[in-house]
Amino acid sequence: MKRKLFPYFLVLPTMIVIILFNVYPILRMLYQSFHQWNMINDMQFIGFDNFIKLASDKVFLQSLGNTFYFVFWNVLLCTGLGLLLAVFLQKNTRFNRFLQSISFFPYVVSLASVSLLWSWIMNKDYGLLNYVISFFGITSQDWLGSPGLAMNSIILISVWKSVGFNVLIFISALQRIPKYIYEAAILDNSGSFQFFRKITLPMISPTLFFITIINIINSFKIFETVQILTRGGPLNSTRTIVYEIYEEGTLFFNVGYASAMGVVLLVILAILTIIYFKTQSKRVQYQ
Amino acid sequence: MKIVKKSSHLILSLFIFIVFFFPFLWMFSSSLKTLGETLQFPPTLFPEDWQWLNYVDAIQSMPFWNFLTNSLIVTLTTIILQFITTITAAYAFARYRFVGEKVMFGLVMVSMMVPGQLTFLTIFVMFAEWEIINTLPTLILPFAISAFGIFMLRQTFRSIPNEIIEAAKLDNATEFTVIRKVMLPMAIPTLVTLGLLTFIGTWNEYFWPLVLTTNNDARTLPVGIVAMINAEDGTNYHTMMASNVLLVIPILIIYLFAQRHIIKAFTYSGGR
């Protein structure tokens, strides 16, 4: 009897944490999203009102649009540049490994550090970036303060931070391609671009697909850079879903309404996660 | 042709180096300038006179030691708790068949995909009801398990041949002796990987301590430093960069010493 209960005893702490901090909060968020609640008065059931309000909430719709804009460019640039750099650095030499570690370092540094650092580099009056572009005859820009530019600057910072991770994953995929395939291609005398398109790309396509999904999921969580650098401004141009939930929920205490926004994000992430799990099982097969 | 190829390779390499490394050099250089020198345009590359006292100013402008202590407690406790829960759960999933096993393992996998950005609001409300907002457990407990760790360690435990365990049991070894003497030594490489990933993740964490704290009591270094900078007018870039260097240094040291291992760990984890 004691032996039969033993495995339950072993998994108990893990299960308590998962139920308390993963399962219950999600269920409670769903429940709260159908209520009006500001943490002081009693919760009031209002059916789908929060969601109906969301559908015509201009600021929320804008933050949704901003998030999709960020996700699109961040994923495209991280994946694309990551693949280019990985092809460039794929040969396993000391020099390339050194460059790879340099490009990966921003990824292990806190987003807080990265944001503070770039707030200084992108300063409109004394920043390094404006000095650098002046060599190319470009006039000084207000990188984080002009509505047309701020989101692009946030994307630039995010790509700078995460592209090294993409390089890492692509290099490990490239180095798994069997040597004899390369040798055969050299005998065939095929050009390097053709070689990349016809052999490299199909060989790493499972990795490409998998990393794209991971990039998309992570990009939807965009928050820290926005909170530190722009606070959603100027003119709401960098407001994103998570920032909107944060402001509505923890600053204005509209918990019910913020929960409804959370449900929207939940649905987006759930769809992506299902795709992720399907591609991951495929990835194992290819290896 | 070959020279063109080689020199373009070199130029591109230099470009990569500058783009990813120079900002950190710039951060360090700025942290040693006077306020006046940071406000010069065009900027100077190196400080005219190295102002090491900027670091003292940075530390004295905030409850630095308080933030540092919080960071250390949160990071180390999280790692220790994750080790305990991961080892026990992975052992159960690897070595026992029990009713509900599949459902529970499914829950572990699901928990890997539920980000804090979805749960923070309700967890904040929950902790407020428990009246423990602004205490360290709010920053530790939700991260006391690691789904990724359980997944990795289960594989490790499964790879240990049954004969070894049966032999130990014939010698009248208890379950805990089997875990300690047979399983743990084999699990050490996995635990080192988990420990590194958790250290980097927890030390750097900005989102969670930001949304779960309302004053400085439980704030960790990243949140504390940003909050203090926001509280000022935010133009003292020399001390801001000094604080930033202090934040980056522990990560830099670990990266210098365990770089190969960290890169392998992140490759293996597929990023979280």
HADDOCK unambig.tbl for C-alpha pairs under 7 A between the chains (distance, minus, plus):
assign (segid A and resid 7 and name CA) (segid B and resid 92 and name CA) 5.08 0.50 0.50
assign (segid A and resid 7 and name CA) (segid B and resid 96 and name CA) 6.64 0.50 0.50
assign (segid A and resid 10 and name CA) (segid B and resid 88 and name CA) 5.07 0.50 0.50
assign (segid A and resid 10 and name CA) (segid B and resid 89 and name CA) 5.47 0.50 0.50
assign (segid A and resid 10 and name CA) (segid B and resid 92 and name CA) 6.15 0.50 0.50
assign (segid A and resid 11 and name CA) (segid B and resid 88 and name CA) 6.54 0.50 0.50
assign (segid A and resid 11 and name CA) (segid B and resid 89 and name CA) 4.53 0.50 0.50
assign (segid A and resid 11 and name CA) (segid B and resid 92 and name CA) 6.70 0.50 0.50
assign (segid A and resid 13 and name CA) (segid B and resid 85 and name CA) 6.34 0.50 0.50
assign (segid A and resid 14 and name CA) (segid B and resid 85 and name CA) 5.94 0.50 0.50
assign (segid A and resid 14 and name CA) (segid B and resid 89 and name CA) 6.81 0.50 0.50
assign (segid A and resid 14 and name CA) (segid B and resid 145 and name CA) 6.01 0.50 0.50
assign (segid A and resid 17 and name CA) (segid B and resid 142 and name CA) 6.50 0.50 0.50
assign (segid A and resid 18 and name CA) (segid B and resid 111 and name CA) 6.43 0.50 0.50
assign (segid A and resid 21 and name CA) (segid B and resid 123 and name CA) 6.93 0.50 0.50
assign (segid A and resid 21 and name CA) (segid B and resid 142 and name CA) 5.72 0.50 0.50
assign (segid A and resid 22 and name CA) (segid B and resid 111 and name CA) 6.10 0.50 0.50
assign (segid A and resid 22 and name CA) (segid B and resid 114 and name CA) 6.66 0.50 0.50
assign (segid A and resid 22 and name CA) (segid B and resid 119 and name CA) 6.88 0.50 0.50
assign (segid A and resid 25 and name CA) (segid B and resid 119 and name CA) 5.53 0.50 0.50
assign (segid A and resid 25 and name CA) (segid B and resid 122 and name CA) 5.35 0.50 0.50
assign (segid A and resid 25 and name CA) (segid B and resid 123 and name CA) 6.25 0.50 0.50
assign (segid A and resid 26 and name CA) (segid B and resid 119 and name CA) 6.33 0.50 0.50
assign (segid A and resid 28 and name CA) (segid B and resid 122 and name CA) 6.86 0.50 0.50
assign (segid A and resid 29 and name CA) (segid B and resid 122 and name CA) 6.33 0.50 0.50
assign (segid A and resid 99 and name CA) (segid B and resid 17 and name CA) 6.51 0.50 0.50
assign (segid A and resid 102 and name CA) (segid B and resid 17 and name CA) 6.80 0.50 0.50
assign (segid A and resid 102 and name CA) (segid B and resid 20 and name CA) 6.33 0.50 0.50
assign (segid A and resid 102 and name CA) (segid B and resid 21 and name CA) 6.40 0.50 0.50
assign (segid A and resid 103 and name CA) (segid B and resid 20 and name CA) 5.45 0.50 0.50
assign (segid A and resid 108 and name CA) (segid B and resid 200 and name CA) 6.69 0.50 0.50
assign (segid A and resid 109 and name CA) (segid B and resid 204 and name CA) 6.79 0.50 0.50
assign (segid A and resid 109 and name CA) (segid B and resid 248 and name CA) 6.54 0.50 0.50
assign (segid A and resid 109 and name CA) (segid B and resid 251 and name CA) 6.79 0.50 0.50
assign (segid A and resid 110 and name CA) (segid B and resid 204 and name CA) 4.36 0.50 0.50
assign (segid A and resid 110 and name CA) (segid B and resid 205 and name CA) 6.85 0.50 0.50
assign (segid A and resid 112 and name CA) (segid B and resid 206 and name CA) 6.41 0.50 0.50
assign (segid A and resid 112 and name CA) (segid B and resid 222 and name CA) 5.97 0.50 0.50
assign (segid A and resid 113 and name CA) (segid B and resid 244 and name CA) 5.77 0.50 0.50
assign (segid A and resid 117 and name CA) (segid B and resid 27 and name CA) 6.49 0.50 0.50
assign (segid A and resid 120 and name CA) (segid B and resid 237 and name CA) 6.76 0.50 0.50
assign (segid A and resid 126 and name CA) (segid B and resid 39 and name CA) 5.79 0.50 0.50
assign (segid A and resid 126 and name CA) (segid B and resid 40 and name CA) 6.70 0.50 0.50
assign (segid A and resid 126 and name CA) (segid B and resid 41 and name CA) 5.82 0.50 0.50
assign (segid A and resid 131 and name CA) (segid B and resid 42 and name CA) 6.52 0.50 0.50
assign (segid A and resid 168 and name CA) (segid B and resid 267 and name CA) 6.55 0.50 0.50
assign (segid A and resid 169 and name CA) (segid B and resid 267 and name CA) 5.83 0.50 0.50
assign (segid A and resid 221 and name CA) (segid B and resid 117 and name CA) 6.65 0.50 0.50
assign (segid A and resid 224 and name CA) (segid B and resid 207 and name CA) 6.52 0.50 0.50
assign (segid A and resid 242 and name CA) (segid B and resid 117 and name CA) 6.62 0.50 0.50
assign (segid A and resid 249 and name CA) (segid B and resid 121 and name CA) 6.64 0.50 0.50
assign (segid A and resid 262 and name CA) (segid B and resid 118 and name CA) 6.07 0.50 0.50
assign (segid A and resid 266 and name CA) (segid B and resid 118 and name CA) 6.90 0.50 0.50
